[in-house]
Amino acid sequence: MLVWNVGPPRSVGAFLVSEGSARHDASGSLMARRPIILSLTNMHESGMRLLRASAEVRMASAVDPATLRREVVGADALIIRTGGKVDAALLDCGKDLKVVGRHGVGYDQIDVEAATERGIQVVNTPGANTESVCEHVFAMMIGLSKHFPRMTAELAAGNFLFRTKMTGRDIYGRTLGIVGFGRIGRRVGEVAHAAFKMKVLYNDIVPIPPEAEARAAARRASFEEVLEASEYVTLHVPLDASTRHMIDRAALARMRPDAILINCARGSVVVESAVAEALDAGRLWGYASDVFEVEPPPADHPLIGRPDVLLTPHSAAQTVEGLSNMATGIAQDVLGVLRGEPPRNPVNDPSLVNANRRRLGLAALSSF
Ligand SMILES: NC(=O)c1ccc[n+]([C@@H]2O[C@H](COP(=O)([O-])OP(=O)(O)OC[C@H]3O[C@@H](n4cnc5c(N)ncnc54)[C@H](O)[C@@H]3O)[C@@H](O)[C@H]2O)c1
């Protein structure tokens, strides 16, 4: 069982805040002023309490670029969830920014390179929602295997006897292919093996420790083999240049017609129109997804309302536990960086961030 670090808040102490609003004026001296944190999102009270105890928290009134560029002025830190984008133009308006916190794991909506160049630390909360997303994946695998969307609709239409028209299937003992064997992928593999005796194949671009493979009795395979051999394919990669549209027409053509594809990673990892085509042609058993290429998806989205598709609105991590872990995790790390402590979960290299700060005439964020 994963236990996120929710220990007592570290001492309030002094914060690394700059006097005045222009970054080039920053003296980096430790001052009594409470830092200003612009939050683009509501978050679980556990995290809000930590932030408010030590900082002035300003809630963004909207997440469109123009509003954010206005409201970031004077902020020492920014916290983002799924809404909004942190690009170079926004960072240029936030001259006092020292840290950007991603409430969650994927940071594809943050221009990390631009932050590094400007001497801004980026932190996130890896592991905080691993269990939540893992359970969501099994809810989807099992829900589609038992035709939940179709059965629910038929029952609501008064067609109780539909139970005799469609046969579900068990996931027990079937083959599961995992693309991206990181925190979530490995946990999905472990549960699949331990609870359902599934045969686990995985593909990743980095070496995986043998102990991690052993916990899931998982075998490394090529991307092509994972697609061709699996009755369930679940995606757990970050969205980047190597994964954007990795499940395209060609990839779908490799999959078994009795396969179910699950996407709790990012919408743009798949080509949604190609998934709809494969379903229409009977070349795929079902698709389950928590994420969309465009969020929120348009009402006429080709995958919405289909009985062979199970969709949720990017809610896999939206559990009491997931929300609390992400909120406390990001609050602790953002406040820690503002206090001059080394980041616990850096997305960009802290020594590079500090080197760029020195180059720009800014005080280092931490002393290591
Ligand atoms: N639906 C949600 O609410 C939700 C919640 C949490 C995370 N996510 C998404 O899930 C992703 C994975 O989360 P995690 O905590 O497991 O991250 P992680 O960084 O621990 O694991 C990602 C794994 O993918 C691998 N990978 C990267 N590029 C690859 C490629 N081209 N082919 C194969 N493998 C590749 C990495 O090497 C790594 O092992 C996140 O980046 C995020 O986008 C979604």
Ligand as a Chemical Component Dictionary entry (heavy atoms), coordinates in Angstrom:
data_LIG
# 
_chem_comp.id                   LIG 
_chem_comp.type                 NON-POLYMER 
_chem_comp.pdbx_formal_charge   0 
_chem_comp.three_letter_code    LIG 
# 
loop_
_chem_comp_atom.comp_id 
_chem_comp_atom.atom_id 
_chem_comp_atom.alt_atom_id 
_chem_comp_atom.type_symbol 
_chem_comp_atom.charge 
_chem_comp_atom.model_Cartn_x 
_chem_comp_atom.model_Cartn_y 
_chem_comp_atom.model_Cartn_z 
_chem_comp_atom.pdbx_ordinal 
LIG N1  N1  N 0  -6.011 9.955  -15.813 1  
LIG C1  C1  C 0  -5.407 10.594 -14.834 2  
LIG O1  O1  O 0  -6.024 11.281 -14.050 3  
LIG C2  C2  C 0  -3.926 10.407 -14.650 4  
LIG C3  C3  C 0  -3.398 10.418 -13.352 5  
LIG C4  C4  C 0  -2.032 10.195 -13.187 6  
LIG C5  C5  C 0  -1.209 10.032 -14.305 7  
LIG N2  N2  N 1  -1.760 10.073 -15.554 8  
LIG C6  C6  C 0  -0.897 9.911  -16.736 9  
LIG O2  O2  O 0  -0.216 8.679  -16.613 10 
LIG C7  C7  C 0  1.146  8.851  -16.973 11 
LIG C8  C8  C 0  1.996  7.811  -16.272 12 
LIG O3  O3  O 0  2.023  8.068  -14.871 13 
LIG P1  P1  P 0  3.108  7.350  -13.930 14 
LIG O4  O4  O 0  2.940  7.909  -12.574 15 
LIG O5  O5  O -1 3.083  5.885  -14.126 16 
LIG O6  O6  O 0  4.445  7.943  -14.609 17 
LIG P2  P2  P 0  5.896  7.311  -14.593 18 
LIG O7  O7  O 0  6.795  8.408  -15.039 19 
LIG O8  O8  O 0  6.175  6.659  -13.291 20 
LIG O9  O9  O 0  5.845  6.164  -15.737 21 
LIG C9  C9  C 0  5.813  6.432  -17.113 22 
LIG C10 C10 C 0  6.567  5.296  -17.817 23 
LIG O10 O10 O 0  6.382  5.420  -19.234 24 
LIG C11 C11 C 0  7.609  5.095  -19.850 25 
LIG N3  N3  N 0  7.668  5.632  -21.204 26 
LIG C12 C12 C 0  7.910  6.904  -21.596 27 
LIG N4  N4  N 0  7.873  6.995  -22.944 28 
LIG C13 C13 C 0  7.603  5.742  -23.414 29 
LIG C14 C14 C 0  7.449  5.198  -24.712 30 
LIG N5  N5  N 0  7.559  5.958  -25.818 31 
LIG N6  N6  N 0  7.162  3.872  -24.817 32 
LIG C15 C15 C 0  7.050  3.086  -23.712 33 
LIG N7  N7  N 0  7.205  3.561  -22.451 34 
LIG C16 C16 C 0  7.477  4.862  -22.305 35 
LIG C17 C17 C 0  8.656  5.696  -18.918 36 
LIG O11 O11 O 0  9.945  5.158  -19.144 37 
LIG C18 C18 C 0  8.079  5.333  -17.557 38 
LIG O12 O12 O 0  8.534  4.068  -17.112 39 
LIG C19 C19 C 0  1.459  10.305 -16.580 40 
LIG O13 O13 O 0  2.516  10.867 -17.336 41 
LIG C20 C20 C 0  0.138  11.022 -16.840 42 
LIG O14 O14 O 0  0.117  11.581 -18.129 43 
LIG C21 C21 C 0  -3.084 10.259 -15.751 44 
# 
loop_
_chem_comp_bond.comp_id 
_chem_comp_bond.atom_id_1 
_chem_comp_bond.atom_id_2 
_chem_comp_bond.value_order 
_chem_comp_bond.pdbx_ordinal 
LIG N1  C1  SING 1  
LIG C1  O1  DOUB 2  
LIG C1  C2  SING 3  
LIG C2  C3  SING 4  
LIG C2  C21 DOUB 5  
LIG C3  C4  DOUB 6  
LIG C4  C5  SING 7  
LIG C5  N2  DOUB 8  
LIG N2  C6  SING 9  
LIG N2  C21 SING 10 
LIG C6  O2  SING 11 
LIG C6  C20 SING 12 
LIG O2  C7  SING 13 
LIG C7  C8  SING 14 
LIG C7  C19 SING 15 
LIG C8  O3  SING 16 
LIG O3  P1  SING 17 
LIG P1  O4  DOUB 18 
LIG P1  O5  SING 19 
LIG P1  O6  SING 20 
LIG O6  P2  SING 21 
LIG P2  O7  DOUB 22 
LIG P2  O8  SING 23 
LIG P2  O9  SING 24 
LIG O9  C9  SING 25 
LIG C9  C10 SING 26 
LIG C10 O10 SING 27 
LIG C10 C18 SING 28 
LIG O10 C11 SING 29 
LIG C11 N3  SING 30 
LIG C11 C17 SING 31 
LIG N3  C12 SING 32 
LIG N3  C16 SING 33 
LIG C12 N4  DOUB 34 
LIG N4  C13 SING 35 
LIG C13 C14 SING 36 
LIG C13 C16 DOUB 37 
LIG C14 N5  SING 38 
LIG C14 N6  DOUB 39 
LIG N6  C15 SING 40 
LIG C15 N7  DOUB 41 
LIG N7  C16 SING 42 
LIG C17 O11 SING 43 
LIG C17 C18 SING 44 
LIG C18 O12 SING 45 
LIG C19 O13 SING 46 
LIG C19 C20 SING 47 
LIG C20 O14 SING 48 
# 
